[in-house]
Amino acid sequence: MADVGNVNRPQGLRPVGTVGSAGYCGRIQVFATSTSDSAAIGIGDPVIPTSTGDANGLMVATRLTQAGTTQILGAVVGIVPDPTNLTTTFRAASSATKILVDTDPNTIYEVSDSDTIANTTSIAITDIGQNCTLALGTVDTTTGNGRTVLGTTIGTTTTLDVKILGLSPKVGNLVGDYAKYLVKINRSAYANNVAGI
């Protein structure tokens, strides 16, 4: 199929459902960030645990920086508002901000494919059921969205970041460049890693 209907508009990992019969409700947990963390974090960016907590006893999280190496807590779904700056839509670099993360390992996310990373080809229908890495982009500071997309490594390896469940059924979404796929976090901090099919 041609990919004329797809638009290059990555928005990170967007929760759209849950594995199983229950509707999506997510499991939202608050995490802290550290002023020593120089990475901005957008809505839809996957975050990972650090080995410390903040003064209030919250686990400190940071943005996934290297795919396929660290267990993922989940994807950011919101930022706790800063009363001194109510226009902030993302976690700015080097700020002690609280972020809201969907930590449910059964959450299904929609995420964009991209063929612009390392000149790779698009995800194919035969890749459905496989595991895949994620690739991180810079945060869109206007919308606050992260630009995480599907990465370049696809296979049955249990340590890859997400499992590809299928093409998103939205109208106009076609297999090819920038297609939207449904995925589940495979390298979850709250569940066992599973080999691809």
C-alpha positions as CSV (number, residue, x, y, z in Angstrom):
1,M,0.0,0.0,0.0
2,A,1.1,3.5,-0.6
3,D,1.7,5.8,2.4
4,V,0.1,9.0,1.0
5,G,-2.4,9.2,3.8
6,N,0.2,9.3,6.6
7,V,1.6,12.5,8.1
8,N,5.0,12.8,9.8
9,R,3.6,13.9,13.2
10,P,5.2,11.9,16.0
11,Q,3.4,12.4,19.4
12,G,5.1,9.8,21.5
13,L,3.3,6.9,23.1
14,R,-0.4,7.7,23.4
15,P,-2.6,5.4,25.6
16,V,-5.6,4.1,23.6
17,G,-6.7,0.9,25.3
18,T,-5.9,-2.1,27.5
19,V,-5.0,-5.7,26.8
20,G,-8.0,-7.8,27.9
21,S,-11.7,-7.1,28.3
22,A,-11.5,-4.0,30.5
23,G,-11.7,-0.6,28.9
24,Y,-8.8,1.8,29.3
25,C,-8.4,3.3,32.7
26,G,-4.7,3.3,33.1
27,R,-2.8,3.3,36.4
28,I,-1.4,6.8,36.8
29,Q,1.4,7.3,39.2
30,V,3.3,10.4,40.2
31,F,7.1,10.5,39.9
32,A,9.6,13.2,40.7
33,T,12.4,14.5,38.4
34,S,15.8,15.9,39.4
35,T,17.4,19.2,38.7
36,S,20.5,17.3,37.7
37,D,18.6,15.7,34.8
38,S,19.3,17.7,31.7
39,A,16.8,15.9,29.5
40,A,13.4,17.6,28.7
41,I,10.5,15.2,29.0
42,G,7.3,15.5,26.9
43,I,3.9,14.0,27.0
44,G,4.2,10.5,25.5
45,D,7.8,10.0,26.3
46,P,8.8,6.7,28.0
47,V,10.5,7.1,31.4
48,I,12.7,4.8,33.4
49,P,13.5,4.6,37.1
50,T,16.6,6.0,38.8
51,S,18.1,4.6,41.9
52,T,16.8,7.3,44.2
53,G,13.8,9.2,45.6
54,D,13.1,12.8,46.3
55,A,12.6,14.5,49.7
56,N,8.9,13.5,49.7
57,G,9.6,9.8,49.1
58,L,8.6,9.8,45.4
59,M,10.7,7.7,43.0
60,V,12.8,9.9,40.7
61,A,12.3,9.1,37.0
62,T,14.2,10.2,33.9
63,R,13.5,9.9,30.2
64,L,14.5,6.7,28.4
65,T,17.8,7.6,26.7
66,Q,19.1,4.3,25.2
67,A,16.6,1.9,23.8
68,G,16.6,-1.8,24.8
69,T,18.7,-1.4,27.9
70,T,16.5,-0.4,30.8
71,Q,13.1,-1.4,32.1
72,I,10.4,1.2,31.3
73,L,8.1,2.6,34.0
74,G,5.5,3.7,31.4
75,A,4.7,6.8,29.3
76,V,4.2,10.3,30.5
77,V,0.5,11.3,30.3
78,G,0.7,14.7,32.2
79,I,2.8,17.2,34.1
80,V,1.8,18.3,37.6
81,P,1.2,22.1,37.1
82,D,3.7,24.5,38.4
83,P,1.8,27.3,40.2
84,T,4.5,29.8,39.2
85,N,4.3,28.9,35.5
86,L,0.9,27.6,34.5
87,T,1.7,27.6,30.8
88,T,4.3,24.8,31.0
89,T,3.2,21.8,29.0
90,F,6.3,19.6,29.4
91,R,9.0,18.9,31.9
92,A,11.8,21.4,31.2
93,A,15.4,20.3,31.4
94,S,17.1,20.5,34.8
95,S,13.8,21.2,36.7
96,A,12.4,19.4,39.7
97,T,9.0,18.7,38.2
98,K,6.4,16.0,39.1
99,I,5.3,14.0,36.2
100,L,2.2,11.7,35.7
101,V,3.0,8.3,34.2
102,D,0.7,5.5,33.1
103,T,2.5,2.5,34.7
104,D,-0.1,-0.2,33.8
105,P,1.9,-2.9,31.9
106,N,-1.3,-3.8,30.0
107,T,-1.8,-0.4,28.5
108,I,-1.9,-0.3,24.7
109,Y,-0.3,2.7,23.1
110,E,-0.4,4.3,19.6
111,V,3.0,5.3,18.3
112,S,4.3,6.5,15.0
113,D,6.6,4.6,12.7
114,S,9.4,6.5,11.0
115,D,11.7,5.6,8.1
116,T,13.9,8.7,8.7
117,I,16.1,7.1,11.4
118,A,19.3,5.6,10.1
119,N,17.7,5.4,6.6
120,T,15.7,2.3,7.6
121,T,12.5,1.0,5.9
122,S,9.1,1.2,7.4
123,I,7.5,-1.4,9.7
124,A,6.0,-4.2,7.6
125,I,2.9,-6.2,8.2
126,T,5.1,-9.2,8.8
127,D,6.6,-7.4,11.8
128,I,3.3,-7.5,13.7
129,G,3.9,-9.6,16.8
130,Q,7.6,-8.8,16.9
131,N,9.3,-6.7,19.6
132,C,10.9,-3.3,18.7
133,T,13.1,-0.6,20.1
134,L,11.9,2.9,20.6
135,A,13.7,6.0,19.2
136,L,13.6,9.3,21.1
137,G,13.2,12.7,19.5
138,T,13.3,16.1,21.0
139,V,10.3,17.5,22.9
140,D,8.0,19.8,20.9
141,T,8.1,22.8,23.3
142,T,5.0,24.4,21.7
143,T,2.6,21.4,22.2
144,G,4.6,19.7,25.0
145,N,4.5,16.4,23.1
146,G,7.4,14.0,23.0
147,R,8.5,12.7,19.6
148,T,9.2,9.1,20.5
149,V,8.7,6.8,17.5
150,L,9.3,3.1,16.7
151,G,13.0,2.3,16.4
152,T,15.2,0.3,14.0
153,T,15.7,-3.0,15.8
154,I,12.8,-5.5,15.4
155,G,12.9,-9.1,16.4
156,T,11.9,-11.7,19.0
157,T,14.4,-10.6,21.6
158,T,12.8,-10.3,25.0
159,T,14.7,-7.1,25.9
160,L,13.3,-4.9,23.1
161,D,11.2,-2.0,24.4
162,V,7.7,-2.7,22.9
163,K,5.6,-5.4,21.3
164,I,3.9,-4.4,18.0
165,L,0.3,-5.5,18.3
166,G,-1.0,-4.2,14.9
167,L,-1.7,-1.2,12.7
168,S,-3.9,1.5,14.4
169,P,-7.4,1.3,12.9
170,K,-7.8,5.0,12.5
171,V,-9.2,6.2,9.2
172,G,-6.5,7.0,6.6
173,N,-3.7,5.2,8.5
174,L,-1.8,3.1,5.9
175,V,1.1,0.7,6.2
176,G,4.2,2.7,5.2
177,D,6.2,5.7,6.3
178,Y,4.8,7.4,9.5
179,A,2.1,4.9,10.0
180,K,0.6,4.6,13.5
181,Y,0.9,1.3,15.2
182,L,-0.5,-0.2,18.4
183,V,2.1,-1.4,20.9
184,K,2.4,-2.6,24.4
185,I,5.5,-2.0,26.6
186,N,7.5,-5.2,26.6
187,R,10.4,-4.1,28.8
188,S,8.1,-3.0,31.6
189,A,9.4,-2.5,35.2
190,Y,6.1,-4.0,36.3
191,A,5.9,-7.2,34.2
192,N,8.0,-9.9,32.7
193,N,9.7,-9.4,29.3
194,V,8.2,-11.6,26.6
195,A,9.8,-12.8,23.4
196,G,8.3,-11.7,20.1
197,I,6.1,-14.0,18.1
